[in-house]
Amino acid sequence: MNSTEIIKKAEQEIKEQFEITDEIRDYNQEKVLNAFIENRVAPEHFYTVSGYGHDDLGREVLDKVFADVFKTEKALVRIHFASGTHTLACALFGNLKYGDKLISVAGEPYDTMQEVIGTMGDEETRRASLIGNGIQYEEIPLTAEQTVDYKELENRIDKTTTMVLIQRSKGYSTRKSLLIEDIEKICKIVKSKNPDCICFVDNCYGEFVDKKEPTEVGADIMAGSLIKNAGGGIVEAGGYIAGKELYVERAATRLTAPGIGSEGGAMFNQHRLIFQGLFMAPSIVSEAVKGAILASKIFDEIGYNSSPKYWEKRTDIIQNITFGSPEPLEQFCRTIQSLSPVNGYVTPIPEYIPGYEDKVIMAGGTFIEGSTIELSADGPMRAPYVAYMQGGLNYAHVKIALKKILEKL
């Protein structure tokens, strides 16, 4: 069979998965629409103020819409977050002080978060990290099957544990990303051992992939990036934090300053884009998930180890393909780059990037730099040489890319 025939055959066999994805999309789209209607979003909320950003009506309503969508007491939605890592760092530093204890419940967190915590990085980076500021840190290793060790979690959580870090997506690892049901189970165990322990979820790549978000199943606070799922592919920068009001406001004081919190920060005419991006997000995420399902099916068909499998329940937009050696990983990323609408003529090469210990190859011919809701692929240059493919503003683009990859292979 040629590449077109392989893809057509695959599409016939994944119809059920596509129907499930459509149902989730429709549910989330209605949830978002209702939040807009309930908060009476109007053109005046797209205007902005200057200077200190006081009395910004649009910013206040934007926060309320996000809070309603995620079923939380409060949300903080700001373009001032430089990245997902910055957003997560504000939530951590805002809610942890000297002597507190943080436990990562699913092994090592994502590479850039290890520098925030202080387990990696040079001397100056470590000095500025959580550990450098006197916060205790522990990790609960994964089981031999690369799953959360619930028994060890129950043993380790006690009255001295201030916060647990729950990373929903796999990051640069080969473990399975955590399903909403997994997050709910973790939160229940933690709260049974210490009701005051803060359950914090890194929700990057996970928004709108399922019908529920972590804050609907026990998480106290969660954070994510607006150039990933929640921005719908059009938001130019920023992040969000949502959860219990106390914890969100504490995080806000780290973004701005004590005494200012969530009350300041001019948004520079970005309101409309963020409102519109959120409204588009359920449908854009659905397109990316369909692309990931097709990719999973295709790579399985041609003999590559790819995860998650096309029939498995999804919790994020990431599809990883294990190549086992550096050359095919580099070739894969270069093919993705060559099929990008922006910088399609550029050849990616592995390079050291701030926040990562290993060289990383990144294919990101995206309209917004670093956007991973747009079709992109990347991977660290270390064994087992895994490509992490994610995003796709429309399913057709992912399908075109997969067709070309099949032809090259």
SVG drawing of the C-alpha trace seen along z (x, -y; Angstrom):
<svg xmlns="http://www.w3.org/2000/svg" viewBox="-25 -54 53 58">
<polyline fill="none" stroke="black" stroke-width="0.4" points="0.0,0.0 1.1,-3.6 1.0,-6.3 -2.5,-7.5 -3.9,-4.0 -2.3,-3.3 -3.8,-6.5 -7.2,-5.8 -7.2,-2.3 -6.0,-3.6 -8.8,-6.2 -11.4,-3.5 -10.0,-1.6 -10.0,-4.6 -13.5,-5.9 -14.6,-4.9 -11.7,-6.9 -12.6,-9.9 -16.2,-9.7 -15.1,-9.8 -12.9,-12.8 -15.8,-14.6 -18.0,-13.9 -15.4,-15.4 -15.0,-18.4 -18.7,-19.1 -18.9,-18.8 -16.0,-21.1 -17.2,-23.6 -20.5,-23.9 -18.8,-24.3 -16.7,-27.2 -19.6,-28.8 -21.7,-28.8 -18.9,-30.5 -18.8,-33.3 -22.6,-33.7 -22.7,-33.6 -20.1,-36.2 -21.7,-38.5 -18.6,-38.8 -18.9,-42.0 -16.8,-44.1 -15.9,-46.4 -14.0,-43.5 -11.6,-43.5 -10.4,-47.0 -7.3,-47.5 -5.8,-50.0 -2.2,-51.2 0.4,-51.8 -0.3,-49.9 -3.3,-48.1 -5.6,-49.1 -9.4,-48.7 -9.0,-46.5 -12.6,-45.2 -11.6,-42.9 -8.8,-41.2 -11.3,-40.6 -13.9,-39.0 -11.2,-37.0 -10.1,-35.5 -13.7,-34.7 -14.4,-33.0 -11.3,-30.8 -12.3,-30.1 -15.8,-29.0 -14.5,-26.8 -12.1,-25.0 -14.7,-25.0 -12.5,-26.9 -12.7,-29.7 -10.2,-31.9 -8.0,-32.1 -5.1,-34.2 -4.7,-34.6 -1.8,-36.8 0.4,-37.5 3.2,-38.3 4.0,-34.6 7.0,-34.0 6.4,-30.3 4.7,-27.3 7.7,-26.8 7.5,-30.4 3.8,-29.9 4.5,-26.7 7.4,-28.4 5.1,-31.2 2.6,-28.7 5.4,-26.8 7.3,-29.8 4.1,-31.6 2.8,-28.6 6.1,-27.3 8.3,-28.9 11.5,-28.1 11.3,-24.7 8.2,-23.5 8.3,-20.1 7.4,-19.5 7.1,-15.9 6.9,-15.0 4.6,-12.0 5.4,-10.7 9.2,-10.5 11.4,-13.2 9.5,-16.2 10.1,-17.8 13.7,-18.9 13.0,-22.6 11.2,-22.1 14.3,-20.3 16.1,-23.6 13.3,-25.4 13.3,-22.9 17.1,-22.8 18.1,-19.2 19.8,-20.4 21.5,-23.5 24.7,-25.5 25.5,-27.1 23.6,-30.3 20.6,-28.4 20.5,-26.2 20.9,-29.2 17.7,-30.7 15.8,-27.4 13.3,-26.1 16.0,-24.0 18.3,-27.0 15.6,-28.9 15.4,-26.3 12.5,-24.2 12.8,-20.4 12.2,-18.3 11.6,-14.6 10.5,-12.3 8.5,-9.2 10.1,-6.9 7.8,-5.2 7.2,-1.5 9.0,1.0 6.0,0.7 6.6,-3.1 3.4,-3.9 2.7,-5.9 3.7,-4.0 0.4,-4.4 1.6,-2.3 4.8,-4.4 2.7,-7.6 0.6,-6.5 3.7,-5.8 5.4,-9.1 2.7,-11.6 2.4,-12.9 1.8,-16.1 5.2,-17.5 4.2,-17.4 3.2,-20.9 2.6,-20.3 2.6,-17.5 3.6,-18.1 1.5,-16.1 2.8,-16.4 -0.1,-15.3 1.9,-14.9 4.9,-12.5 7.4,-15.2 10.6,-13.8 10.0,-10.4 8.5,-7.1 6.0,-6.8 2.3,-7.1 0.8,-10.5 -1.6,-10.6 -5.3,-10.2 -7.8,-12.3 -8.7,-9.1 -5.1,-8.8 -5.0,-12.4 -8.2,-11.9 -6.7,-8.8 -3.5,-10.6 -5.4,-13.6 -7.7,-11.2 -4.6,-9.4 -2.8,-12.7 -5.9,-14.3 -6.5,-11.1 -3.0,-11.4 -2.8,-15.1 -6.0,-17.2 -3.9,-20.4 -1.4,-19.3 -1.8,-21.2 -2.3,-19.1 -0.7,-21.0 -1.1,-19.8 1.1,-20.8 -1.7,-20.7 0.4,-21.6 -0.7,-19.7 -3.8,-18.4 -6.6,-21.0 -9.8,-19.9 -8.5,-16.5 -10.9,-15.0 -14.3,-16.2 -12.9,-17.0 -9.9,-19.0 -7.8,-18.2 -9.5,-20.9 -12.7,-19.0 -11.4,-15.8 -9.5,-17.1 -6.6,-19.3 -6.3,-22.5 -4.4,-24.4 -3.2,-23.8 -1.3,-25.8 -0.7,-25.8 0.6,-27.7 -1.5,-29.8 0.7,-28.8 -0.4,-25.3 -3.9,-23.9 -5.7,-26.7 -4.7,-29.4 -6.4,-27.8 -3.4,-28.4 -3.8,-32.2 -2.7,-33.5 0.7,-35.1 2.1,-34.6 1.2,-33.9 -0.2,-31.3 -2.9,-30.7 -3.2,-29.5 -6.5,-28.3 -7.7,-26.8 -8.6,-27.8 -8.5,-31.5 -5.9,-31.6 -3.4,-29.5 -4.0,-31.5 -3.5,-34.8 -0.3,-33.6 1.0,-32.7 0.0,-36.2 2.2,-37.8 5.2,-36.0 4.2,-37.2 3.8,-40.8 4.7,-41.6 3.2,-41.3 0.5,-43.9 -0.2,-43.9 -1.1,-40.3 -3.7,-39.9 -4.8,-43.6 -2.1,-44.9 -0.5,-44.3 -1.6,-46.0 -2.6,-43.4 -1.5,-45.4 -4.5,-44.8 -4.4,-41.0 -7.8,-40.5 -9.6,-39.7 -7.0,-37.2 -7.1,-35.3 -10.9,-35.3 -11.1,-34.1 -8.3,-31.5 -10.1,-30.0 -13.3,-29.8 -11.5,-28.0 -9.5,-25.8 -11.8,-22.7 -12.0,-22.4 -8.3,-23.0 -7.4,-20.5 -9.7,-18.0 -8.0,-18.4 -4.6,-17.8 -5.8,-14.7 -7.2,-13.3 -3.8,-13.8 -2.1,-12.1 -4.5,-9.1 -3.8,-8.8 0.0,-9.1 -0.2,-6.3 -2.1,-4.0 0.3,-4.7 3.5,-4.2 2.2,-1.0 1.4,0.2 4.9,-0.3 6.6,1.2 7.6,-1.7 7.1,-1.7 4.6,-4.5 2.7,-5.6 -0.1,-6.0 -1.7,-3.4 -4.5,-4.6 -7.1,-2.7 -6.0,-4.0 -7.7,-6.8 -6.0,-10.2 -5.1,-12.7 -2.8,-15.0 -1.9,-15.9 1.5,-14.3 2.5,-11.2 5.9,-9.7 7.8,-7.6 10.8,-5.6 13.6,-5.4 16.4,-3.8 19.2,-5.8 19.8,-9.5 19.8,-9.5 16.1,-8.6 15.0,-11.0 16.8,-13.8 15.4,-12.8 11.9,-12.7 12.1,-16.2 13.6,-17.6 10.7,-16.1 8.2,-17.8 10.1,-21.1 10.1,-20.8 6.3,-20.5 5.7,-23.5 4.0,-26.7 6.7,-28.9 10.5,-28.3 9.8,-25.2 13.2,-25.6 15.1,-25.5 17.0,-22.4 16.8,-21.7 20.0,-20.5 20.5,-19.3 21.5,-22.1 21.7,-23.0 18.7,-25.0 18.3,-26.9 16.6,-24.6 17.8,-21.3 20.8,-19.2 21.0,-17.3 21.1,-18.7 17.5,-18.9 16.3,-18.8 13.2,-20.8 11.0,-21.1 8.8,-24.1 7.8,-25.9 5.0,-27.7 3.3,-31.0 4.0,-31.6 7.5,-30.8 7.5,-27.7 3.8,-27.0 3.1,-23.3 -0.6,-23.3 0.7,-23.9 2.2,-20.8 5.7,-20.4 8.1,-17.7 11.1,-17.6 13.2,-15.3 16.4,-15.2 19.4,-13.6 19.6,-10.7 18.6,-7.1 16.1,-5.7 15.9,-8.6 12.2,-9.5 10.5,-12.0 7.6,-13.8 5.1,-14.9 2.3,-17.2 -0.2,-19.7 -1.8,-20.5 -4.1,-23.5 -6.0,-21.3 -6.2,-17.5 -5.5,-17.9 -2.0,-19.4 -1.1,-16.4 -2.3,-14.0 -0.2,-15.7 2.8,-15.5 2.2,-11.8 1.8,-11.1 5.2,-12.6 6.8,-10.8 5.5,-7.5 6.9,-8.2 10.3,-9.0 10.3,-5.8"/>
</svg>
